[in-house]
Amino acid sequence: MTEPKITQIEPRKAAGFSFDTKMKEYDPRRCAAFWVNCKFNVQISQEEYNEFATGALAEIGLWRRNEGSEFLEYFHGSIVDNYDRVCEGATRVEIPGGLFAVFTTPGLDMTEEGSTEFLFQIMDLWEEIYDEWLEENGEYELDDSRIAYEFYGAASSDNENIKMDIILPVRKKQ
């Protein structure tokens, strides 16, 4: 497992689609790349999404618990500068800033390996983070008061060397 880059990230805004689940606890083995199989609460059309998502820094996937709910919600959408162009019905998410560990999948040639292998890489990386890195690193621990998320930036559109980041909120161990 490659070591993450530890970095400060400013707060971010995102807008997109959400999906209510019956899951009460986050499990990285079941939750990685969840966008593959979920059915979003489609409140907006693809055209409306494209209106505010075009030119966005990245798409993200994340899990969160809505206030007052015992169940988790899955969100997939785009990082946006502000909500000015975001249509009614889109889910809006505020991602707190702070200290994060940024893990990157190895480069993969999708023209040879295919999308299934990319999904396995994402799932494996989440598992390694939770089963190995969080247990074995001596300096940082998960800060579960903030949101962890999958970040699909420019490197996720290069089919001959596709990569994505898992952005994990951390704090120094006491």
Residue pairs with C-beta under 8 A, 6 or more apart in sequence:
1 125
1 128
1 132
1 133
2 103
2 104
2 106
4 101
4 102
4 103
4 133
4 168
5 101
5 102
5 104
6 99
6 100
6 101
6 102
6 140
6 170
7 99
7 100
7 102
8 97
8 98
8 99
8 100
9 97
9 98
9 100
9 167
10 97
11 94
11 95
11 96
11 97
12 79
12 94
12 95
12 97
13 79
13 80
13 81
13 82
13 83
13 92
13 93
13 94
13 95
14 60
14 62
14 75
14 77
14 78
14 79
14 80
14 92
14 93
14 95
15 52
15 53
15 77
15 78
15 80
15 83
15 86
15 90
15 91
15 92
15 93
16 49
16 53
16 59
16 75
16 76
16 77
16 78
16 90
16 91
16 93
17 40
17 41
17 42
17 43
17 44
17 49
17 75
17 76
17 77
17 90
17 91
18 40
18 41
18 73
18 74
18 75
18 91
19 34
19 38
19 39
19 40
19 41
19 73
19 74
19 75
19 76
20 41
20 71
20 73
21 71
21 72
21 73
21 74
22 71
23 30
23 31
23 71
23 72
24 70
24 71
24 72
25 72
26 63
26 72
28 123
28 126
28 127
28 129
28 130
29 123
29 126
29 127
31 63
31 74
31 126
32 119
32 122
32 123
32 125
32 126
32 127
32 150
33 61
33 119
33 122
33 123
33 150
34 61
34 63
34 74
35 61
35 74
35 76
36 119
38 74
38 76
40 76
43 89
43 90
43 91
44 87
44 89
44 90
48 87
48 89
48 90
49 77
49 78
49 90
51 85
51 87
52 78
52 80
52 85
52 86
52 87
52 90
53 59
53 77
53 78
53 80
56 78
56 79
56 80
57 78
57 79
57 153
58 78
58 79
58 151
58 152
58 153
58 154
58 156
59 76
59 77
59 78
59 79
59 152
59 156
60 75
60 76
60 77
60 78
60 79
60 95
60 149
60 150
60 151
60 152
61 74
61 75
61 76
61 149
61 150
61 152
62 74
62 75
62 93
62 95
62 147
62 148
62 149
62 150
63 72
63 73
63 74
63 75
63 147
63 148
64 72
64 73
64 75
64 93
64 147
65 71
65 72
65 73
66 73
75 91
75 93
77 90
77 91
77 93
80 86
83 92
86 92
93 147
95 146
95 147
95 149
96 146
96 147
96 169
98 143
98 146
98 169
99 143
99 169
99 170
99 171
99 172
100 167
100 168
100 169
100 170
101 129
101 133
101 140
101 167
101 168
101 170
102 151
102 165
102 166
102 167
102 168
103 125
103 129
103 133
103 165
103 166
103 167
103 168
104 155
104 163
104 164
104 165
104 166
105 118
105 121
105 122
105 125
105 163
105 164
105 165
106 121
106 163
107 161
107 162
107 163
108 117
108 118
108 121
108 161
108 162
108 163
109 159
109 160
109 161
109 162
110 117
110 118
110 159
110 160
110 162
111 159
111 160
118 162
122 150
122 164
122 166
125 166
126 166
129 166
129 168
134 141
134 142
138 173
139 172
139 173
140 170
140 171
140 172
140 173
141 170
141 171
141 172
141 173
142 148
142 168
142 169
142 170
143 169
143 170
143 171
144 169
145 169
146 169
147 169
148 166
148 167
148 168
148 169
149 166
149 167
150 164
150 165
150 166
150 167
151 164
151 165
151 166
151 167
152 164
153 164
153 165
155 161
155 162
155 163
155 164
156 162
156 163
156 164
